[in-house]
Amino acid sequence: MQIRRWAWLAIALGAAACGDTNNDEDSAASGAGAASGSSSSSSSGSGGGCDHACDDGDGRCDGSQPERCITGPDGCRVWEEQPSCGADTHCVEGTCAGCSGEAGTFSDVALEVDGETRRYFLHVPASYACGTPAALVIDFHGTAVAGADDAVEEFYALEGLLEVADAEGFLVARPRSRSAEFDGGLQAFQWDINPGDLDRNVAFTHALVDDLRARYDVDGARMYASGFSNGTNMAAQFLGDDPPVFAGYAVMAGGVWSEPSPPDLSQAPPRIYATTGYRDYMFQWQRALVDLLGQHGLARQLFVRETDTGHELYGWHFEEAFAWLDRGEAPDAGEVAAAWVSETIATEDSLLQLARAGDGFLAASSTAGDLWRRDPTAGTWAHAGSMSAPGGGSLVTDLCIDASGHGIAIGEGAVSLTDDGGASWNAAPPVPEFIDMGFGFSYLNAVGCGATHFVGGGYWAAANSDDDGASWSEASMLNEFGYASQIAGIAENPTTGTTVAVGYYDYVGRSVDHQSFAPASPPVFCEWFTDVAAAEGGRFWVVGEAGTIVASDDDGLTWTAQSSGTDADLYAVDFLDAQRGVAVGARGTVVITTDGGATWSDLSTGLDHFVGDAVWLDAYTLVVAGGGGTVLRAVFAEPAVAP
């Protein structure tokens, strides 16, 4: 039996489950010498004050050419070439070894480490050949609940990872974590589930790397560690290796909570790739990782991919991460497309949400906890308030304002209220935690404003307020499996009062009382639906990953798929009326419709920044906001016609 998707386990067990981008393309691959067995430091001692080139007995490889550290006639230690490796052999730490390993995909492979049998998955591309050193990626899986012998290392975006490995020609090894008894005979697999596991897993990984390098022609300067969710903290532990084993690190949907002590790598920092969605409760750990890197001078080659989604792993993460780690390649920043005009806002912090605020005003929220308001006459933005979450977080992941000017902003447990259309905001207590998930408050990511109430949803949490946020009661947003969903977007229909909430796992929920939500059956599968918009007449549109759009014209009772024309992850959707709509998302993606979604056309920004939200000001004017404090406006020549 396999239960793959219970990322909530980390919180239930009391352990973590599972910025601006600095694209410095310095090509120096840190740790390269150490990864191939050498010491990068010089040491002085006997030998007439020599500046020794290496330490006695060290070995390294210059491609297939072995080199050993010897003491020369003058007493100084220098590198000396050894006989070249012959056919069917390769160089490992200055020694020629055989190539006994074969190409292929191998599951449930055993390796004895310190008297314990450990398991791992291995994929070696068909293009692998001894004599052509290949890169190696050690990838650490996220939290899983499964049978004791289940191959949990093969969960989570394996197909996407192997596609990238085959295209790039690198070897992939996915170790299996240790586990602990969970419930009903199942096991909980995490890298830190038992005391001492982190150290055991470091030793296991080092032994695995040594074993693979003894059998395969692996380029010691191109070995990388990556991890998802709970595996991000595991991957980060190898920052403490001295000398370094890995030349780069990738963390997806997480970061570090057990901080290693890195050696001094500030002169040649490893390349690091980090991506955690702003609607992921694990974002706090990416924040901790970035802080740790800054403290140790390791942020110079850090590439942060900003996304406005939830807790998930995708194949494109590996594609982008490997290009950065292996070659220092990052996407071009781009230029603003001709259809768009930039608006000035006094921040470079990324903007996550927009909301209509009455009388033509707009409100906006940022990753730094700031709230902004746009004057419709001048088209200028003014700072309207700030928020700070209970645990020190600053993400404002959603906000809404009703027709009377009452509104709410939420993020990472923080709540702020307005009664003047977003001109000013006042801090309010966090929403109580109705299901104990260890946060101490309801971790809300999304909020919707009705005529008389607020509805909130987030990580295994749902709540309703009938008194403008003064008090809250529990709401129910259970998925088809009967447990609380992870909510990313909420909207109420202005005609019918029906509320729709969307999120993970493939969740679209409908409620006529904004309290109890019944799961619908979307026509296409989507792990994350990220936002929902409503228009008069019981119309709804829902967007999600990989360009997914589904729509309902019967008040959310049934749904049909629409073709967005893009495979980019979509983060937000807005409709001015039943015809004019916009959906936005990753890498500057903007698509618009003028026929209710029957057809969508591209109006992307031209920038690599994500677009977090979009709002129609009127039939002629569209405003979008996103990464790096970007606010753009498109003005249409006439209603429903693209510029």
Stockholm file with secondary structure:
# STOCKHOLM 1.0

chainA/1-643         MQIRRWAWLAIALGAAACGDTNNDEDSAASGAGAASGSSSSSSSGSGGGCDHACDDGDGRCDGSQPERCITGPDGCRVWEEQPSCGADTHCVEGTCAGCSGEAGTFSDVALEVDGETRRYFLHVPASYACGTPAALVIDFHGTAVAGADDAVEEFYALEGLLEVADAEGFLVARPRSRSAEFDGGLQAFQWDINPGDLDRNVAFTHALVDDLRARYDVDGARMYASGFSNGTNMAAQFLGDDPPVFAGYAVMAGGVWSEPSPPDLSQAPPRIYATTGYRDYMFQWQRALVDLLGQHGLARQLFVRETDTGHELYGWHFEEAFAWLDRGEAPDAGEVAAAWVSETIATEDSLLQLARAGDGFLAASSTAGDLWRRDPTAGTWAHAGSMSAPGGGSLVTDLCIDASGHGIAIGEGAVSLTDDGGASWNAAPPVPEFIDMGFGFSYLNAVGCGATHFVGGGYWAAANSDDDGASWSEASMLNEFGYASQIAGIAENPTTGTTVAVGYYDYVGRSVDHQSFAPASPPVFCEWFTDVAAAEGGRFWVVGEAGTIVASDDDGLTWTAQSSGTDADLYAVDFLDAQRGVAVGARGTVVITTDGGATWSDLSTGLDHFVGDAVWLDAYTLVVAGGGGTVLRAVFAEPAVAP
#=GR chainA/1-643 SS CEECCCTTHHHHTTSCCCCCCCCCCCCCCTTHHHHTTCCCCCCCCTTTSCCCSSCTTCEEEETTEEEEEEECTTSCEEEEECCCCCTTEEEETTEEEECCCCSEEEEEEEEEETTEEEEEEEEECTTCCTTSCEEEEEEECCCEEECTTCCGGGCSSHHHHHHHHHHHTCEEEEECCCEEECSTTCEEECTTSSTTHHHHHHHHHHHHHHHHHHHSCEEEEEEEEEEETHHHHHHHGGGGCSSCSCSEEEEESCCCSSCCCCCSCTTSCCEEEEECCTTCTTHHHHHHHHHHHHHTTCCTTEEECCCCCCSCCCHHHHHHHHHHHHHCCCCCCBCCCTTCEECCCSCCSCEEEEEECSTTCEEEEETTSEEEEECTTTCCEEEEEECCCTTSCCCCCEEEECTTSCEEEEETTEEEEESSTTSSCEEECCCCCSSCCSSSSCCEEEEEECSSCEEEEEBSCEEEESSTTSSCEECEEBCTTSSBCEEEEEEECTTTCCEEEEEETTEEEEESSSSEEEECCCSSCCSCEEEEEEETTTEEEEEEGGGEEEEESSTTSSCEEEECSCCSCEEEEEESSSSCEEEEEGGGCEEEESSTTSSCEECCCSBSSCEEEEEEEETTEEEEEEGGGEEEEEECSSTTCCC
#=GC SS_cons         CEECCCTTHHHHTTSCCCCCCCCCCCCCCTTHHHHTTCCCCCCCCTTTSCCCSSCTTCEEEETTEEEEEEECTTSCEEEEECCCCCTTEEEETTEEEECCCCSEEEEEEEEEETTEEEEEEEEECTTCCTTSCEEEEEEECCCEEECTTCCGGGCSSHHHHHHHHHHHTCEEEEECCCEEECSTTCEEECTTSSTTHHHHHHHHHHHHHHHHHHHSCEEEEEEEEEEETHHHHHHHGGGGCSSCSCSEEEEESCCCSSCCCCCSCTTSCCEEEEECCTTCTTHHHHHHHHHHHHHTTCCTTEEECCCCCCSCCCHHHHHHHHHHHHHCCCCCCBCCCTTCEECCCSCCSCEEEEEECSTTCEEEEETTSEEEEECTTTCCEEEEEECCCTTSCCCCCEEEECTTSCEEEEETTEEEEESSTTSSCEEECCCCCSSCCSSSSCCEEEEEECSSCEEEEEBSCEEEESSTTSSCEECEEBCTTSSBCEEEEEEECTTTCCEEEEEETTEEEEESSSSEEEECCCSSCCSCEEEEEEETTTEEEEEEGGGEEEEESSTTSSCEEEECSCCSCEEEEEESSSSCEEEEEGGGCEEEESSTTSSCEECCCSBSSCEEEEEEEETTEEEEEEGGGEEEEEECSSTTCCC
//
